[in-house]
């Protein structure tokens, strides 16, 4: 897995590089100190994963994430920041990030997160997931997103399970179907909702009001 490190602090980049250097399946292919540099490096190096800081001089990590996600859909972007802030979280997810972690996470969690998003999955730190749910379910009644009506009953069941944080294997057990069938349903859900990954689908589920009926 080819990783690009983006952080305005050289010491932080050096620490990440050291942590990842002992992993046989991960290679740090480049570094950048700001958003503009990240965009250039991502275009030149085509990394599998970008570890993206948020607050940097010049172009910040959110703006860079949006441009990289649009230009390089094969590159997953993992936001890693010291700022435990809802504004950054939702801006990053809306920009196309595949994951969001805090810099105080254990090194093993960072390595696991890189492997997870490199495999095409989405990831949120557990404490972050709770805030996504809390924010999305606040504010009263919502009009059901018309995209939801395109889902079959089983696809909607899968979406609800995804929003509850269940893995494909767990969904397969609950619905009594094969993992391959769940994978197909997940792909169909993403396509019909017009989102790039599970995180975006979960946000859509809560913002659309689908989870309101489930919670009652």
C-alpha positions as a printed Julia matrix, in Angstrom:
216×3 Matrix{Float64}:
   0.0     0.0    0.0
   1.45    3.31  -1.14
   0.96    6.1    1.42
   1.37    9.86   1.11
   1.95   11.79   4.35
   0.52   15.32   4.54
   1.22   17.44   7.63
   2.76   20.86   8.11
   4.89   19.59  11.02
   8.0    17.74   9.92
   8.27   15.99  13.28
   4.76   14.55  12.89
   5.56   13.29   9.4
   8.76   11.71  10.69
   6.8     9.96  13.44
   4.27    8.58  10.98
   7.04    7.44   8.66
   8.77    5.64  11.54
   5.57    3.88  12.61
   4.83    2.72   9.06
   8.42    1.76   8.18
   8.17   -1.53  10.09
   5.09   -2.67   8.13
   5.99   -4.96   5.24
   2.86   -4.14   3.26
   3.03   -0.34   3.6
   5.37    2.04   1.79
   5.56    5.79   2.36
   6.04    7.15  -1.15
   6.01   10.87  -0.43
   5.34   13.78   1.89
   3.74   17.21   1.66
   3.53   20.11   4.1
   0.34   21.78   2.85
  -2.77   21.2    0.78
  -1.33   22.45  -2.49
   1.67   20.17  -2.11
  -0.64   17.27  -1.31
  -2.57   17.76  -4.53
   0.63   17.85  -6.59
   2.09   14.82  -4.82
  -1.11   12.81  -5.13
  -1.24   13.49  -8.88
   2.41   12.57  -9.37
   2.62    9.55  -7.04
  -0.88    8.02  -7.24
  -0.87    6.79  -3.63
  -3.39    4.28  -2.37
  -3.91    6.27   0.84
  -3.3     9.88   1.83
  -2.86   10.63   5.53
  -4.21   14.18   5.6
  -3.82   16.81   8.31
  -6.52   19.48   8.52
  -5.03   22.77   9.67
  -2.09   23.73   7.48
  -0.8    27.04   6.08
  -2.17   28.04   2.69
  -4.61   25.43   1.45
  -5.98   23.34   4.3
  -6.59   19.61   4.33
 -10.32   19.87   3.66
  -9.88   21.76   0.39
  -7.09   19.41  -0.64
  -9.23   16.39   0.17
 -12.03   17.64  -2.05
  -9.7    18.14  -5.02
  -7.84   14.84  -4.59
 -11.07   12.87  -4.14
 -12.49   14.38  -7.33
  -9.34   13.89  -9.4
  -8.23   10.51  -8.06
 -11.19    8.33  -7.04
  -8.81    5.4   -6.56
  -7.02    7.2   -3.74
  -8.48    6.93  -0.24
  -8.02    9.88   2.11
  -7.72    9.35   5.85
  -8.07   12.53   7.88
  -5.8    12.5   10.93
  -5.99   15.54  13.19
  -5.51   16.75  16.76
  -8.69   18.8   16.46
 -11.68   16.89  17.82
 -14.1    19.24  16.11
 -17.45   18.5   14.46
 -16.91   21.19  11.84
 -13.76   19.5   10.58
 -15.37   16.08  10.76
 -18.4    16.85   8.61
 -16.46   19.06   6.2
 -13.95   16.26   5.65
 -16.63   13.65   5.05
 -18.51   15.91   2.67
 -15.24   16.59   0.83
 -14.84   12.87   0.15
 -12.61   11.56   2.94
 -12.84    7.82   3.55
 -11.96    8.02   7.22
 -11.41   10.3   10.19
  -9.07    9.57  13.12
  -7.6    11.63  15.93
  -3.82   11.84  16.26
  -4.01   10.47  19.8
  -5.06    7.05  18.48
  -2.68    4.13  19.15
  -0.14    3.37  16.37
  -1.75   -0.03  15.76
  -5.08    1.67  15.11
  -3.44    3.95  12.56
  -1.9     1.01  10.71
  -5.2    -0.88  10.76
  -7.03    2.19   9.48
  -4.65    2.55   6.53
  -5.2    -1.09   5.57
  -8.96   -0.66   5.97
  -9.36    2.38   3.73
  -6.82    1.01   1.22
  -9.14   -1.97   0.79
 -11.92    0.41  -0.22
 -13.72    0.56   3.11
 -14.66    3.63   5.13
 -13.7     4.23   8.72
 -14.63    6.53  11.57
 -13.17    6.52  15.04
 -15.82    5.18  17.48
 -16.19    8.5   19.28
 -16.62   10.21  15.91
 -19.36    7.8   14.8
 -21.46    8.7   17.83
 -21.28   12.39  16.94
 -22.27   11.7   13.34
 -25.36    9.93  14.63
 -26.15   12.6   17.22
 -25.82   15.47  14.77
 -27.73   13.74  12.0
 -30.64   12.79  14.25
 -31.01   16.24  15.82
 -33.07   19.07  14.41
 -36.53   17.51  14.17
 -38.34   15.87  11.28
 -36.85   15.67   7.81
 -38.23   15.0    4.37
 -37.27   11.56   3.16
 -34.5    11.72   0.56
 -36.03   10.69  -2.8
 -33.0     8.51  -3.47
 -34.14    6.23  -0.66
 -37.26    5.3   -2.63
 -35.01    3.72  -5.27
 -33.81    1.13  -2.77
 -35.45   -2.27  -2.56
 -36.71   -3.4    0.85
 -33.65   -5.61   1.33
 -31.27   -2.83   0.25
 -32.92   -0.55   2.77
 -32.41   -3.19   5.46
 -28.75   -3.31   4.52
 -28.47    0.48   4.68
 -29.99    0.52   8.17
 -27.55   -2.19   9.28
 -24.63   -0.21   7.83
 -25.82    2.88   9.72
 -25.79    0.83  12.91
 -22.11    0.1   12.31
 -22.47   -3.55  11.36
 -19.87   -5.21   9.13
 -20.79   -7.23   6.04
 -20.35  -10.46   8.01
 -22.64   -9.21  10.79
 -25.25   -8.07   8.27
 -25.11  -11.47   6.59
 -25.78  -13.19   9.94
 -28.72  -10.92  10.77
 -30.35  -11.18   7.34
 -29.44  -14.87   6.95
 -27.79  -14.41   3.56
 -24.27  -14.94   2.24
 -21.49  -12.37   2.59
 -21.34  -12.17  -1.21
 -25.03  -11.24  -1.32
 -24.49   -8.51   1.27
 -21.55   -7.16  -0.73
 -23.8    -6.93  -3.79
 -26.5    -5.14  -1.79
 -23.94   -2.68  -0.39
 -22.67   -1.92  -3.89
 -26.23   -1.34  -5.08
 -26.95    0.97  -2.15
 -23.85    3.06  -2.82
 -24.71    3.32  -6.52
 -28.36    4.28  -5.96
 -27.47    6.86  -3.32
 -24.7     8.25  -5.49
 -22.07    8.01  -2.73
 -18.51    6.74  -2.85
 -18.28    4.71   0.35
 -20.02    3.43   3.47
 -19.37    6.58   5.51
 -21.23    8.68   2.95
 -24.04    6.1    2.88
 -24.37    6.19   6.68
 -24.58    9.98   6.66
 -27.24    9.79   3.95
 -29.2     7.27   6.02
 -29.35    9.56   9.04
 -29.82   12.81   7.16
 -32.6    11.35   5.02
 -34.72   10.32   7.96
 -34.45    6.57   7.32
 -33.16    5.99  10.85
 -35.93    8.05  12.43
 -38.51    5.32  11.86
 -36.09    2.65  13.07
 -35.48    4.52  16.32
 -39.2     4.82  17.12
